[in-house]
Amino acid sequence: MRLFHGTDNADIARRTVLTLGVFDGLHLGHQLIMKTVVERARAIGAVPTVITFEPHPRAVLHPESAPPLLQTFDQKIEALGVLGIEQTIVIHFDRAFSRIRAEDFLREVVVDRLHAKEVYLGRGFAFGHDREGHIELLRRVSKNLGFFADEVPEVRLRGRRIGSTRIRELLLEGRINLARRMLGRPYGVEGRVMRDEHAAVEHAEELGADLGEGRSVPDHVPGDIR
């Protein structure tokens, strides 16, 4: 998979089917979005593409309530490639970018630069100034700009919508098994293992956290499995 920072690179493949979002954790709901993008891109001969934002928008706009991330940036990029995404475009999120109108972003970036033929959003996702870029605006604008837009349905487990916020709650509660069912894989973190962390690593692994070689425990180690 090819990685680009910004949308001005001449090597970005055009004629795309794309989605955009933060996609923290790449849980089962996100995976359904990626599956849709990849399948539709193959069907029309386009490039399956993701636009994502770094850092997390809430860390810029509301740092006091910014959520702890479920995975590192590198983990996310690697996982997108595994899911069949062929190029990821990272947009640096700052306050200036947050003031761009959603319709302007769609026209200038999604259509003029990326030549998007189809665009898919996750349920409830919105972008642009004042979060005005919701699916209703996308569908309306798409008719004038010449692309198809649709919303990918949410994925539910035990009657609850799968989402990054819910997974964070489960991890804090120590409910590792349910969290990894929503993630669709074991929960893992990255970091250096120090000598005095060995006992904590052993405890985390007993609880089901997939640390891997050369990895360490997160700031909060869940206390139980339920």
C-alpha atoms as a printed R data frame, in Angstrom:
    type eleno elety resid chain resno       x       y       z
1   ATOM     1    CA   MET     A     1   0.000   0.000   0.000
2   ATOM     2    CA   ARG     A     2   1.201   3.500  -0.818
3   ATOM     3    CA   LEU     A     3   1.143   6.259   1.790
4   ATOM     4    CA   PHE     A     4   0.894   9.968   0.982
5   ATOM     5    CA   HIS     A     5   0.946  12.991   3.260
6   ATOM     6    CA   GLY     A     6  -1.315  15.588   1.716
7   ATOM     7    CA   THR     A     7  -3.216  15.520  -1.557
8   ATOM     8    CA   ASP     A     8  -0.807  17.329  -3.897
9   ATOM     9    CA   ASN     A     9   1.503  14.417  -4.717
10  ATOM    10    CA   ALA     A    10   1.544  13.667  -8.449
11  ATOM    11    CA   ASP     A    11   2.009   9.951  -7.725
12  ATOM    12    CA   ILE     A    12  -1.424   9.593  -6.156
13  ATOM    13    CA   ALA     A    13  -3.453   7.242  -8.325
14  ATOM    14    CA   ARG     A    14  -6.582   8.853  -9.690
15  ATOM    15    CA   ARG     A    15 -10.014   7.488 -10.332
16  ATOM    16    CA   THR     A    16 -10.737   6.345  -6.838
17  ATOM    17    CA   VAL     A    17 -13.352   4.784  -4.645
18  ATOM    18    CA   LEU     A    18 -12.732   6.195  -1.203
19  ATOM    19    CA   THR     A    19 -13.762   6.657   2.370
20  ATOM    20    CA   LEU     A    20 -12.604   9.156   4.945
21  ATOM    21    CA   GLY     A    21 -12.349   9.122   8.700
22  ATOM    22    CA   VAL     A    22 -10.077   8.599  11.690
23  ATOM    23    CA   PHE     A    23 -10.665   4.817  11.867
24  ATOM    24    CA   ASP     A    24  -9.068   4.376  15.276
25  ATOM    25    CA   GLY     A    25  -8.848   0.674  16.076
26  ATOM    26    CA   LEU     A    26 -10.084  -0.493  12.675
27  ATOM    27    CA   HIS     A    27 -12.814  -2.502  14.367
28  ATOM    28    CA   LEU     A    28 -15.426  -4.643  12.629
29  ATOM    29    CA   GLY     A    29 -17.473  -1.598  11.649
30  ATOM    30    CA   HIS     A    30 -14.462   0.012   9.997
31  ATOM    31    CA   GLN     A    31 -13.592  -3.282   8.345
32  ATOM    32    CA   LEU     A    32 -17.002  -3.389   6.682
33  ATOM    33    CA   ILE     A    33 -16.359   0.100   5.268
34  ATOM    34    CA   MET     A    34 -12.992  -1.028   3.879
35  ATOM    35    CA   LYS     A    35 -14.543  -4.167   2.420
36  ATOM    36    CA   THR     A    36 -17.153  -2.042   0.654
37  ATOM    37    CA   VAL     A    37 -14.524   0.346  -0.739
38  ATOM    38    CA   VAL     A    38 -12.277  -2.471  -1.969
39  ATOM    39    CA   GLU     A    39 -15.102  -4.422  -3.601
40  ATOM    40    CA   ARG     A    40 -16.587  -1.379  -5.316
41  ATOM    41    CA   ALA     A    41 -13.164  -0.205  -6.540
42  ATOM    42    CA   ARG     A    42 -12.495  -3.589  -8.093
43  ATOM    43    CA   ALA     A    43 -15.933  -3.602  -9.690
44  ATOM    44    CA   ILE     A    44 -15.391  -0.308 -11.542
45  ATOM    45    CA   GLY     A    45 -11.636  -0.451 -12.068
46  ATOM    46    CA   ALA     A    46 -10.700   2.248  -9.563
47  ATOM    47    CA   VAL     A    47  -8.186   2.485  -6.708
48  ATOM    48    CA   PRO     A    48  -9.448   1.729  -3.171
49  ATOM    49    CA   THR     A    49  -8.388   4.764  -1.163
50  ATOM    50    CA   VAL     A    50  -8.605   6.014   2.418
51  ATOM    51    CA   ILE     A    51  -8.349   9.617   3.562
52  ATOM    52    CA   THR     A    52  -7.482   9.817   7.239
53  ATOM    53    CA   PHE     A    53  -6.549  12.608   9.633
54  ATOM    54    CA   GLU     A    54  -3.540  13.007  11.906
55  ATOM    55    CA   PRO     A    55  -3.583  13.926  14.728
56  ATOM    56    CA   HIS     A    56  -7.024  12.929  15.979
57  ATOM    57    CA   PRO     A    57  -9.340  15.935  15.385
58  ATOM    58    CA   ARG     A    58 -10.494  15.980  19.005
59  ATOM    59    CA   ALA     A    59  -6.871  16.250  20.170
60  ATOM    60    CA   VAL     A    60  -6.714  19.552  18.249
61  ATOM    61    CA   LEU     A    61 -10.164  20.998  18.879
62  ATOM    62    CA   HIS     A    62 -10.877  19.636  22.373
63  ATOM    63    CA   PRO     A    63  -7.592  18.327  23.813
64  ATOM    64    CA   GLU     A    64  -9.043  18.101  27.309
65  ATOM    65    CA   SER     A    65 -11.377  15.331  26.154
66  ATOM    66    CA   ALA     A    66  -9.227  13.694  23.480
67  ATOM    67    CA   PRO     A    67  -9.631   9.906  23.644
68  ATOM    68    CA   PRO     A    68  -6.728   7.508  24.174
69  ATOM    69    CA   LEU     A    69  -6.032   5.843  20.844
70  ATOM    70    CA   LEU     A    70  -6.628   2.137  20.337
71  ATOM    71    CA   GLN     A    71  -3.650   1.742  18.001
72  ATOM    72    CA   THR     A    72  -0.606   3.611  16.790
73  ATOM    73    CA   PHE     A    73  -0.520   5.382  13.441
74  ATOM    74    CA   ASP     A    74   1.802   2.712  12.031
75  ATOM    75    CA   GLN     A    75  -0.506  -0.075  13.205
76  ATOM    76    CA   LYS     A    76  -3.433   1.591  11.466
77  ATOM    77    CA   ILE     A    77  -1.585   2.056   8.183
78  ATOM    78    CA   GLU     A    78  -0.382  -1.553   8.210
79  ATOM    79    CA   ALA     A    79  -3.893  -2.832   8.916
80  ATOM    80    CA   LEU     A    80  -5.390  -0.781   6.076
81  ATOM    81    CA   GLY     A    81  -3.020  -2.477   3.660
82  ATOM    82    CA   VAL     A    82  -3.997  -5.906   4.983
83  ATOM    83    CA   LEU     A    83  -7.652  -5.011   4.372
84  ATOM    84    CA   GLY     A    84  -6.947  -4.327   0.686
85  ATOM    85    CA   ILE     A    85  -6.657  -0.531   0.650
86  ATOM    86    CA   GLU     A    86  -4.112   0.417  -2.016
87  ATOM    87    CA   GLN     A    87  -3.384   3.996  -1.025
88  ATOM    88    CA   THR     A    88  -3.884   6.050   2.113
89  ATOM    89    CA   ILE     A    89  -3.772   9.829   2.119
90  ATOM    90    CA   VAL     A    90  -2.991  11.437   5.468
91  ATOM    91    CA   ILE     A    91  -4.202  14.979   6.001
92  ATOM    92    CA   HIS     A    92  -2.611  16.981   8.783
93  ATOM    93    CA   PHE     A    93  -5.488  18.130  10.968
94  ATOM    94    CA   ASP     A    94  -5.160  21.564  12.528
95  ATOM    95    CA   ARG     A    95  -7.498  24.434  13.311
96  ATOM    96    CA   ALA     A    96  -7.077  25.936   9.853
97  ATOM    97    CA   PHE     A    97  -8.144  22.669   8.240
98  ATOM    98    CA   SER     A    98 -11.107  22.402  10.615
99  ATOM    99    CA   ARG     A    99 -12.513  25.625   9.148
100 ATOM   100    CA   ILE     A   100 -12.731  24.265   5.601
101 ATOM   101    CA   ARG     A   101 -16.301  23.816   4.457
102 ATOM   102    CA   ALA     A   102 -17.277  20.231   3.702
103 ATOM   103    CA   GLU     A   103 -18.598  21.113   0.261
104 ATOM   104    CA   ASP     A   104 -15.334  22.860  -0.653
105 ATOM   105    CA   PHE     A   105 -13.345  19.825   0.486
106 ATOM   106    CA   LEU     A   106 -15.493  17.529  -1.612
107 ATOM   107    CA   ARG     A   107 -15.119  19.676  -4.705
108 ATOM   108    CA   GLU     A   108 -11.442  20.597  -4.442
109 ATOM   109    CA   VAL     A   109  -9.989  17.396  -2.976
110 ATOM   110    CA   VAL     A   110 -12.336  14.456  -3.417
111 ATOM   111    CA   VAL     A   111 -13.372  15.286  -6.975
112 ATOM   112    CA   ASP     A   112 -10.778  17.630  -8.536
113 ATOM   113    CA   ARG     A   113  -7.653  16.006  -7.065
114 ATOM   114    CA   LEU     A   114  -8.664  12.394  -6.393
115 ATOM   115    CA   HIS     A   115 -11.251  11.917  -9.160
116 ATOM   116    CA   ALA     A   116 -13.511   9.970  -6.819
117 ATOM   117    CA   LYS     A   117 -16.253   7.978  -8.502
118 ATOM   118    CA   GLU     A   118 -17.769   6.624  -5.297
119 ATOM   119    CA   VAL     A   119 -17.495   7.802  -1.675
120 ATOM   120    CA   TYR     A   120 -18.591   5.839   1.396
121 ATOM   121    CA   LEU     A   121 -19.011   7.078   4.959
122 ATOM   122    CA   GLY     A   122 -19.476   5.152   8.164
123 ATOM   123    CA   ARG     A   123 -22.777   5.530   9.990
124 ATOM   124    CA   GLY     A   124 -22.908   8.863  11.805
125 ATOM   125    CA   PHE     A   125 -19.545  10.166  10.569
126 ATOM   126    CA   ALA     A   126 -19.315  13.850   9.645
127 ATOM   127    CA   PHE     A   127 -16.452  16.091   8.526
128 ATOM   128    CA   GLY     A   128 -15.728  19.693   7.641
129 ATOM   129    CA   HIS     A   129 -16.493  22.944   9.427
130 ATOM   130    CA   ASP     A   130 -19.098  22.429  12.174
131 ATOM   131    CA   ARG     A   131 -19.320  18.756  11.105
132 ATOM   132    CA   GLU     A   132 -21.547  19.763   8.230
133 ATOM   133    CA   GLY     A   133 -20.228  16.987   5.963
134 ATOM   134    CA   HIS     A   134 -22.800  14.347   6.878
135 ATOM   135    CA   ILE     A   135 -24.223  11.743   4.537
136 ATOM   136    CA   GLU     A   136 -27.225  13.881   3.538
137 ATOM   137    CA   LEU     A   137 -24.976  16.702   2.305
138 ATOM   138    CA   LEU     A   138 -22.703  14.190   0.610
139 ATOM   139    CA   ARG     A   139 -25.582  12.661  -1.339
140 ATOM   140    CA   ARG     A   140 -26.882  16.077  -2.367
141 ATOM   141    CA   VAL     A   141 -23.510  17.404  -3.484
142 ATOM   142    CA   SER     A   142 -22.566  14.177  -5.252
143 ATOM   143    CA   LYS     A   143 -25.340  14.645  -7.795
144 ATOM   144    CA   ASN     A   144 -23.819  17.943  -8.926
145 ATOM   145    CA   LEU     A   145 -20.190  16.817  -8.756
146 ATOM   146    CA   GLY     A   146 -20.669  13.518 -10.542
147 ATOM   147    CA   PHE     A   147 -19.916  10.828  -7.987
148 ATOM   148    CA   PHE     A   148 -21.980   8.280  -6.062
149 ATOM   149    CA   ALA     A   149 -22.218   8.561  -2.256
150 ATOM   150    CA   ASP     A   150 -23.593   6.138   0.286
151 ATOM   151    CA   GLU     A   151 -23.454   5.230   3.960
152 ATOM   152    CA   VAL     A   152 -22.162   1.864   5.140
153 ATOM   153    CA   PRO     A   153 -24.446   0.327   7.787
154 ATOM   154    CA   GLU     A   154 -23.181  -0.062  11.331
155 ATOM   155    CA   VAL     A   155 -22.139  -3.420  12.754
156 ATOM   156    CA   ARG     A   156 -23.729  -4.517  16.022
157 ATOM   157    CA   LEU     A   157 -22.734  -7.053  18.647
158 ATOM   158    CA   ARG     A   158 -24.961  -8.080  21.547
159 ATOM   159    CA   GLY     A   159 -27.382  -5.383  20.472
160 ATOM   160    CA   ARG     A   160 -24.798  -2.605  20.767
161 ATOM   161    CA   ARG     A   161 -23.242  -0.605  17.960
162 ATOM   162    CA   ILE     A   162 -19.562  -1.395  17.524
163 ATOM   163    CA   GLY     A   163 -17.542   1.798  17.869
164 ATOM   164    CA   SER     A   164 -14.153   2.975  19.073
165 ATOM   165    CA   THR     A   165 -15.656   4.676  22.138
166 ATOM   166    CA   ARG     A   166 -17.424   1.495  23.208
167 ATOM   167    CA   ILE     A   167 -14.232  -0.541  22.779
168 ATOM   168    CA   ARG     A   168 -12.275   1.914  24.942
169 ATOM   169    CA   GLU     A   169 -14.933   1.551  27.642
170 ATOM   170    CA   LEU     A   170 -14.679  -2.232  27.521
171 ATOM   171    CA   LEU     A   171 -10.891  -2.145  27.821
172 ATOM   172    CA   LEU     A   172 -11.072   0.172  30.815
173 ATOM   173    CA   GLU     A   173 -13.565  -2.228  32.401
174 ATOM   174    CA   GLY     A   174 -11.237  -5.149  31.755
175 ATOM   175    CA   ARG     A   175 -13.666  -6.834  29.359
176 ATOM   176    CA   ILE     A   176 -10.931  -7.897  26.951
177 ATOM   177    CA   ASN     A   177 -12.783 -10.745  25.273
178 ATOM   178    CA   LEU     A   178 -15.723  -8.600  24.204
179 ATOM   179    CA   ALA     A   179 -13.389  -5.797  23.102
180 ATOM   180    CA   ARG     A   180 -11.392  -8.083  20.859
181 ATOM   181    CA   ARG     A   181 -14.569  -9.550  19.390
182 ATOM   182    CA   MET     A   182 -15.526  -6.016  18.362
183 ATOM   183    CA   LEU     A   183 -12.021  -5.397  17.036
184 ATOM   184    CA   GLY     A   184 -12.070  -8.683  15.140
185 ATOM   185    CA   ARG     A   185  -8.598  -9.531  16.476
186 ATOM   186    CA   PRO     A   186  -6.627  -9.628  19.755
187 ATOM   187    CA   TYR     A   187  -5.978  -6.250  21.329
188 ATOM   188    CA   GLY     A   188  -2.297  -5.314  21.104
189 ATOM   189    CA   VAL     A   189  -0.096  -2.364  22.013
190 ATOM   190    CA   GLU     A   190   3.437  -1.395  21.021
191 ATOM   191    CA   GLY     A   191   6.348  -0.144  23.062
192 ATOM   192    CA   ARG     A   192   9.693  -1.087  24.579
193 ATOM   193    CA   VAL     A   193   9.770  -3.746  27.283
194 ATOM   194    CA   MET     A   194  11.910  -2.624  30.233
195 ATOM   195    CA   ARG     A   195  13.310  -4.987  32.844
196 ATOM   196    CA   ASP     A   196  10.959  -3.831  35.592
197 ATOM   197    CA   GLU     A   197   7.934  -4.314  33.319
198 ATOM   198    CA   HIS     A   198   8.249  -8.096  32.926
199 ATOM   199    CA   ALA     A   199   5.741  -8.872  35.670
200 ATOM   200    CA   ALA     A   200   3.241  -6.429  34.196
201 ATOM   201    CA   VAL     A   201   3.746  -7.930  30.730
202 ATOM   202    CA   GLU     A   202   3.093 -11.416  32.068
203 ATOM   203    CA   HIS     A   203  -0.052 -10.151  33.794
204 ATOM   204    CA   ALA     A   204  -1.304  -8.440  30.624
205 ATOM   205    CA   GLU     A   205  -0.728 -11.559  28.556
206 ATOM   206    CA   GLU     A   206  -2.638 -13.618  31.097
207 ATOM   207    CA   LEU     A   207  -5.546 -11.227  30.603
208 ATOM   208    CA   GLY     A   208  -5.491 -11.727  26.850
209 ATOM   209    CA   ALA     A   209  -3.620  -8.663  25.607
210 ATOM   210    CA   ASP     A   210  -1.529  -9.485  22.531
211 ATOM   211    CA   LEU     A   211   1.743  -7.698  23.243
212 ATOM   212    CA   GLY     A   212   4.032  -9.506  20.822
213 ATOM   213    CA   GLU     A   213   7.825  -9.498  20.897
214 ATOM   214    CA   GLY     A   214   9.334  -6.218  22.028
215 ATOM   215    CA   ARG     A   215   6.005  -4.816  23.177
216 ATOM   216    CA   SER     A   216   4.885  -3.512  26.522
217 ATOM   217    CA   VAL     A   217   1.752  -2.928  28.498
218 ATOM   218    CA   PRO     A   218  -0.562   0.058  27.970
219 ATOM   219    CA   ASP     A   219  -0.925   2.814  30.553
220 ATOM   220    CA   HIS     A   220  -3.986   1.061  31.936
221 ATOM   221    CA   VAL     A   221  -3.856  -2.710  32.284
222 ATOM   222    CA   PRO     A   222  -7.380  -4.177  32.510
223 ATOM   223    CA   GLY     A   223  -7.963  -5.894  35.788
224 ATOM   224    CA   ASP     A   224 -10.259  -8.726  34.793
225 ATOM   225    CA   ILE     A   225 -11.721 -10.642  31.868
226 ATOM   226    CA   ARG     A   226 -15.478 -10.940  31.603
